[in-house]
Amino acid sequence: MNALFEIKGMTCSACSARLERVIGNMDGVKHASVNLATESLAVNFDEQLTSTEKVIESVEMTGFEATEKIEGTKVLLPISGMTCSACSSRLERVLNATNGIIMTAISLPGESATIKFNSAIISLRNIRQIIADIGFEAGKVEETKDAHKNFDARRKQNEAKLALMKQRLINALAFTIPLLIITMGHMVGMPLPDIINPHHSPLGFALIQLFLTLPVMWFGKDFYLHGFPTLMRGAPNMDSLIAVGTSAAFVYSVWNLIEIAISIDPQMKAMDLYFESAATIIALISLGKFQEGRAKSRTSEAIEKLMDLTPAKAILLENGEQILTPIEEIGPGDNILIRPGNRVSADGAVYEGHSEIDESMLTGESMPVSKTIGDDVAGGTVNTGGGALKVRVKNVGENTVLSRIIKLVQEAQGSKAPISSLADTVSFYFVPAVMAIAIISGLCWYAFSEEPFSFALRIFISVMVIACPCAMGLATPTAIMVGTGRGAQLGVLVKSGEALETAGKIDTMIFDKTGTLTYGQPELADSFIAAGNGADEVLALAASAEKQSEHPLARAVLRAAEDADLTLPKTTSFNAVAGLGIATKTGGHSILLGNQEYLNRNFVGDLNNKYAQDAAARFEAAGQSPLYIAKNGKLVGILAIADKIKEEAPSTIKKLHELGVKTVMLTGDNEKVARTIATSAGIDEVVAQVMPDRKAEVVNKEKALGRKVAMIGDGINDAPALASADLGIAMGTGIDVAIESGDVVLMKGDLTRVLT
């Protein structure tokens, strides 16, 4: 079982490393991963040996707070009609026994029900109906706490925390700056009033420092509240270093102040105060913490923008009426209306209407995509066309494409790169080692040198403070969060920190051909028309004959006829021969379409015509597939169909070569077509006529040579190769993309994204 927990109280990488070690050593826990940047703990465990309650208990015993994050939609519904505890108990029992409902809690005094449910299984409208069937009535949703709302609440909480940090920093600086002027000003000739001048009034000089330092230590109280308890538990962290170091400086200075007050060498003791050291350390560390917090808050902007794309309401089509309904009440199978200019409310398929959809938020493409009956649409995209669309809902809530992308980005931001895991391990041992070194350094200087105790104390404090391991524990996860967040904005979804790190080491890029280097959509590229026939007539005959065919070449012919605005003759009969061609009755003529072998079998004349043979050879040399067309037993033309190479492919390959990356193309096509495409793109090596399972062998062969290999493909047919590569990159449109196939998903089908 996998569980995710929100952790509070971690302040540095030593905290996260210690917690990860404690939870990882629990009986039944297979894997535990703590992310300091997202303040979360992911645990994979055996339910027979442990439970989420035991994990939370262990977290709390370690000194932190833990709250389990449960996926699902949570609503608070007012319930009317309950008169006693028997009513509430019955309602709670029925709802908890309903498939799709995760948890129900009924409040009789509050006349409400808190319900957490899986929106992929049951909708809020279904829940309302169940409540009504029992004899009660559910009112309007008062509060919704789904994943988006939880994220928004966390964002607001972080904003409030950041505002508090900023205020404390300003307050600390307001006292620290005057303190530095008083203690250091006389060194550069700045005058001080006699009442606080160390030469005229040592006691006044010491007291003013004490009064300015105390507020700074109060504003930095979190260092002490976190640092000393962890030290007492035998697991010191960064806060422990700050707390011990500044406390030592403060206590030593207070001791000297007391000696000044009782006139024990006041002039000398006045020069041996370290109040400003304690205050400056707290102020500067607070500044660093604030900057770190601000950087972390910015990493969530990409997710926040994606979440804002989800509409709050949908137009439900029910019993011939249009009902404006909260999106939480929409479920799979519902019919919704998408008016021009509106955002699509949920994932679904168009069952009526035609319009254009702006999918730029998923793919980055600025051009809208035409949508008609049978086409899929994604929640969050915009109907920019002039027509309304009626959509049958497929996915809602956390199951939509948009939610999956958001979850993917969140998981990537919470993942660890190998170097980050190393930093956590180092940090775990680093803090105790630093404290030991600081103590030994101070004692050695005091015992074996002629320097006074104050000098040894300065050595102790210096080692304690300058060795704080914040950078090791926080720089890497913060960089991962920023990198994956920016990647999401550019349409590049990086699934893990490890993938991000591996991408920088790639020296071999293996490309699938169809749909990756090419558009994956065959088009009419050229043609040969036999003497005595018209080009439009031949194309119209071919298109009419192909109308009933599902072959990709047939769709290319039909698109060409549509683009030419041709009127198609009527087809009265259709017969397809798998792998060869089709025979039809079209416009009163016997029509044959297919490869040369098919027409030879049917004794078509003029196939050996020199001009036809030359054209066919030219088409094949260009990597195009010839489609022969015969009318009433005679060849009338050859259509050349090709999957065109992407415009950006040659420039992308050239740039990869400049970066020292070797390029390889894999394809199931024949050698001649493969070589033509590879030459046009500038690919180094070609492996043709390979089945999907053999693609993985090619990847492993390159890896065996000691190369770092990236495989880029469509994410479905190339799954074995993607999984075998050091870095799997899945191409996709952003809707049908196989999000789980690769380590990186390119939401936009633009090859230049591999250079991002």
Sequence and secondary structure as in RCSB ss.txt:
>XXXX:A:sequence
MNALFEIKGMTCSACSARLERVIGNMDGVKHASVNLATESLAVNFDEQLTSTEKVIESVEMTGFEATEKIEGTKV
LLPISGMTCSACSSRLERVLNATNGIIMTAISLPGESATIKFNSAIISLRNIRQIIADIGFEAGKVEETKDAHKN
FDARRKQNEAKLALMKQRLINALAFTIPLLIITMGHMVGMPLPDIINPHHSPLGFALIQLFLTLPVMWFGKDFYL
HGFPTLMRGAPNMDSLIAVGTSAAFVYSVWNLIEIAISIDPQMKAMDLYFESAATIIALISLGKFQEGRAKSRTS
EAIEKLMDLTPAKAILLENGEQILTPIEEIGPGDNILIRPGNRVSADGAVYEGHSEIDESMLTGESMPVSKTIGD
DVAGGTVNTGGGALKVRVKNVGENTVLSRIIKLVQEAQGSKAPISSLADTVSFYFVPAVMAIAIISGLCWYAFSE
EPFSFALRIFISVMVIACPCAMGLATPTAIMVGTGRGAQLGVLVKSGEALETAGKIDTMIFDKTGTLTYGQPELA
DSFIAAGNGADEVLALAASAEKQSEHPLARAVLRAAEDADLTLPKTTSFNAVAGLGIATKTGGHSILLGNQEYLN
RNFVGDLNNKYAQDAAARFEAAGQSPLYIAKNGKLVGILAIADKIKEEAPSTIKKLHELGVKTVMLTGDNEKVAR
TIATSAGIDEVVAQVMPDRKAEVVNKEKALGRKVAMIGDGINDAPALASADLGIAMGTGIDVAIESGDVVLMKGD
LTRVLT
>XXXX:A:secstr
 EEEEEEE   SHHHHHHHHHHHHTSTTEEEEEEETTTTEEEEEE TTT  HHHHHHHHHHHT EEEEE  SEEE
EEEEE   SHHHHHHHHHHHHTSTTEEEEEEETTTTEEEEEE TTT  HHHHHHHHHHHT EE    EE SHHHH
HHHHHHHHHHHHHHHHHHHHHHHHHHHHHHHHHHGGGGT    GGG TTT HHHHHHHHHHHHHHHHHHTHHHHH
HHHHHHHTT   HHHHHHHHHHHHHHHHHHHHHHHHTTSSHHHHHTT  HHHHHHHHHHHHHHHHHHHHHHHHTT
HHHHHHHTTS SEEEEEETTEEEEEEGGG  TT EEEE TT B  SEEEEEE  EEEE HHHH   S EEE TT 
EE TT EE SSS EEEEEEE GGGSHHHHHHHHHHHHHH   HHHHHHHHHHHHHHHHHHHHHHHHHHHHHHHSS
S HHHHHHHHHHHHHHT  HHHHHHHHHHHHHHHHHHHHTTEEE  HHHHHHHTT  EEEEEIIIIIB SS EEE
EEEE TT  HHHHHHHHHHHHTT   HHHHHHHHHHHHTT     EEEEEEETTTEEEEEETTEEEEEE HHHHH
HTT BTTT HHHHHHHHHHHHTT EEEEEEETTEEEEEEEEE  B TTHHHHHHHHHHTT EEEEE SS HHHHH
HHHHHHT SEEE S  HHHHHHHHHHHHHTT  EEEEE SSTTHHHHHHSSEEEEE  SSS  TTTSSEEESS  
GGGGG 
